[in-house]
């Protein structure tokens, strides 16, 4: 073997060893449970939940959703947040049903009544599932005029959906404290020493950055066999059976807006509104005004006084604001 071939082989082996090291040792531990985020959902009385229904996705999977009957012409799809399930939106669904709306709340694949938790088959599968569900709903409710409402990561996914091919089917889009991207200006960062501690974000997630780097490199070589490895962990109590404690690399890529969330904001054709609490623990409320205002001038951003992050899906004041916006 020549010197060049030997050097090349050694380089390949070192590269493979480095990737393996990132995959194995680039993992992280989950953060401590964050009661201010999970508590409002854990306290929901679920005794009045409607029966869990199923629809058949294109791959044959039977995916779960909740349906709250109402006016056949006024319909709403609610999207839950990260680590959550359809049941998290129960209070809002009940209120919207009382206001006359037909309400549908899916468990996104990898969540709630859909197993396994925390994974999908490929990036884009959530979009396919949404298309399949909407096709079914339109057949079952042909007179319905649909609105789309998403909370937190579900708000980011609602933005993604409304900006894509399905967007033309919605008459209104509401984003509740939407997660735009990890590097969006709206996301709270840990403050440097000496800064106001109020600006620090509590640890809702821990991210296996080393593992993500390795998987992204492998994806560049069109290797996707390891995309099911967990890379994102949530601050949820282990005893909360309905939650999803971790996301795979492929689920993480899908449950958010596209990489250019600003383009998604510009692409939405339906009237859109953003609601966020003034005491949101995870996001800067005022930054939503700047981000959405920079892309277009027709998206109201309403900051609700005194409300934290999870309150946007559970507090009566937020629920009333959503009902009013619809």
ChimeraX attribute file (.defattr): number of C-alpha atoms within 10 A of each C-alpha:
attribute: neighborCount
match mode: 1-to-1
recipient: residues
	/A:1	6
	/A:2	7
	/A:3	8
	/A:4	9
	/A:5	10
	/A:6	11
	/A:7	12
	/A:8	12
	/A:9	12
	/A:10	12
	/A:11	12
	/A:12	12
	/A:13	12
	/A:14	12
	/A:15	12
	/A:16	13
	/A:17	12
	/A:18	13
	/A:19	20
	/A:20	14
	/A:21	15
	/A:22	19
	/A:23	21
	/A:24	13
	/A:25	12
	/A:26	18
	/A:27	21
	/A:28	17
	/A:29	12
	/A:30	19
	/A:31	17
	/A:32	15
	/A:33	17
	/A:34	16
	/A:35	14
	/A:36	15
	/A:37	20
	/A:38	20
	/A:39	15
	/A:40	16
	/A:41	22
	/A:42	14
	/A:43	10
	/A:44	14
	/A:45	11
	/A:46	13
	/A:47	6
	/A:48	9
	/A:49	16
	/A:50	14
	/A:51	11
	/A:52	16
	/A:53	13
	/A:54	17
	/A:55	17
	/A:56	14
	/A:57	17
	/A:58	13
	/A:59	10
	/A:60	8
	/A:61	14
	/A:62	16
	/A:63	23
	/A:64	22
	/A:65	23
	/A:66	22
	/A:67	19
	/A:68	20
	/A:69	16
	/A:70	17
	/A:71	16
	/A:72	17
	/A:73	15
	/A:74	18
	/A:75	27
	/A:76	27
	/A:77	21
	/A:78	25
	/A:79	28
	/A:80	28
	/A:81	26
	/A:82	23
	/A:83	22
	/A:84	24
	/A:85	27
	/A:86	26
	/A:87	24
	/A:88	27
	/A:89	23
	/A:90	25
	/A:91	21
	/A:92	22
	/A:93	28
	/A:94	19
	/A:95	17
	/A:96	23
	/A:97	22
	/A:98	14
	/A:99	16
	/A:100	16
	/A:101	25
	/A:102	25
	/A:103	25
	/A:104	20
	/A:105	24
	/A:106	28
	/A:107	23
	/A:108	27
	/A:109	25
	/A:110	24
	/A:111	27
	/A:112	25
	/A:113	23
	/A:114	18
	/A:115	14
	/A:116	12
	/A:117	20
	/A:118	26
	/A:119	23
	/A:120	24
	/A:121	15
	/A:122	15
	/A:123	17
	/A:124	14
	/A:125	19
	/A:126	20
	/A:127	19
	/A:128	14
	/A:129	21
	/A:130	17
	/A:131	17
	/A:132	15
	/A:133	20
	/A:134	16
	/A:135	11
	/A:136	15
	/A:137	16
	/A:138	14
	/A:139	11
	/A:140	11
	/A:141	15
	/A:142	11
	/A:143	13
	/A:144	18
	/A:145	18
	/A:146	24
	/A:147	23
	/A:148	26
	/A:149	26
	/A:150	26
	/A:151	27
	/A:152	26
	/A:153	25
	/A:154	27
	/A:155	30
	/A:156	27
	/A:157	28
	/A:158	29
	/A:159	30
	/A:160	27
	/A:161	25
	/A:162	27
	/A:163	22
	/A:164	16
	/A:165	11
	/A:166	14
	/A:167	20
	/A:168	14
	/A:169	16
	/A:170	20
	/A:171	18
	/A:172	22
	/A:173	28
	/A:174	24
	/A:175	26
	/A:176	30
	/A:177	32
	/A:178	28
	/A:179	27
	/A:180	29
	/A:181	17
	/A:182	11
	/A:183	9
	/A:184	15
	/A:185	15
	/A:186	22
	/A:187	20
	/A:188	20
	/A:189	17
	/A:190	14
	/A:191	13
	/A:192	10
	/A:193	7
	/A:194	6
	/A:195	10
	/A:196	9
	/A:197	11
	/A:198	11
	/A:199	16
	/A:200	16
	/A:201	17
	/A:202	18
	/A:203	17
	/A:204	20
	/A:205	19
	/A:206	18
	/A:207	20
	/A:208	21
	/A:209	16
	/A:210	19
	/A:211	24
	/A:212	22
	/A:213	15
	/A:214	21
	/A:215	25
	/A:216	16
	/A:217	13
	/A:218	16
	/A:219	14
	/A:220	10
	/A:221	9
	/A:222	9
	/A:223	12
	/A:224	15
	/A:225	10
	/A:226	15
	/A:227	22
	/A:228	18
	/A:229	19
	/A:230	23
	/A:231	25
	/A:232	23
	/A:233	23
	/A:234	23
	/A:235	21
	/A:236	25
	/A:237	16
	/A:238	11
	/A:239	7
	/A:240	11
	/A:241	10
	/A:242	18
	/A:243	23
	/A:244	22
	/A:245	23
	/A:246	26
	/A:247	26
	/A:248	22
	/A:249	26
	/A:250	24
	/A:251	26
	/A:252	18
	/A:253	15
	/A:254	18
	/A:255	25
	/A:256	25
	/A:257	27
	/A:258	20
	/A:259	12
	/A:260	10
	/A:261	19
	/A:262	17
	/A:263	14
	/A:264	20
	/A:265	22
	/A:266	13
	/A:267	16
	/A:268	20
	/A:269	17
	/A:270	17
	/A:271	14
	/A:272	22
	/A:273	20
	/A:274	23
	/A:275	23
	/A:276	28
	/A:277	24
	/A:278	18
	/A:279	18
	/A:280	23
	/A:281	23
	/A:282	23
	/A:283	27
	/A:284	21
	/A:285	24
	/A:286	15
	/A:287	16
	/A:288	25
	/A:289	17
	/A:290	13
	/A:291	17
	/A:292	19
	/A:293	14
	/A:294	12
	/A:295	15
	/A:296	12
	/A:297	8
	/A:298	11
	/A:299	16
	/A:300	16
	/A:301	22
	/A:302	18
	/A:303	19
	/A:304	18
	/A:305	13
	/A:306	11
	/A:307	18
	/A:308	21
	/A:309	24
	/A:310	25
	/A:311	24
	/A:312	24
	/A:313	27
	/A:314	19
	/A:315	15
	/A:316	14
	/A:317	16
	/A:318	22
	/A:319	20
	/A:320	15
	/A:321	14
	/A:322	22
	/A:323	17
	/A:324	10
	/A:325	14
	/A:326	20
